Amino acid sequence: MGAIKIITESKKSYQVDLAKNLTEGTINDQDFNWDVIEVKNNSFSVIKDHQSYNVEVLNVIPAEKSFLIKVNGLKYQMQAKDKYDELLHSLGMDNLATKKVSDLKAPMPGLVFDIIASEGQEVKKGDALLILEAMKMENMIKSPTDGVIKSIEVEKGVAVEKNQVLLNFA
């Protein structure tokens, strides 16, 4: 099947090479085998070293090769990289597909409950920027990209319309 690198959210990295039958291979050059049975859609029973694991695939983002799985109740966010991803990274071409985002718009009408970010602040994709209250629920609005906040176009306590610009990125 070919070697892939699995990177966890804690930045731990594993070199995984699975055989075509997907039941054996190596992890960091250590041989392993397991039995895998799909119990229902996206839910699996895995037996490895005489221990049973319940594995559920919760979310997959194919464009980012990232996935969220739950193993015996614990969630793990992971990303897969193959030899082509590694080559693109070594050539500095791994972020060409990343779309440049210049502004963040309100996903729904609501009230700006709190502004967490500040102008000039460097943010990463997924960082909390502000809280928008809509239909008596607080909604965390997160950064869609890595960047620097150029300007904040709203104030705390002010109502906004859907698609109104909340802030701009430099």
Secondary structure, DSSP 4 states (H G I P E B T S, - for coil): -EEEEEEETT--EEEEEE-TTSSEEEETTEEEE-EEEEEETTEEEEEETTEEEEEEEEEEEGGGTEEEEEETTEEEEEEEE-HHHHHHHHTT-TTTTPPP--EEE-SS-EEEEEE---TT-EE-TT-EEEEEEETTEEEEEE-SSSEEEEEE---TT-EE-TT-EEEEE-
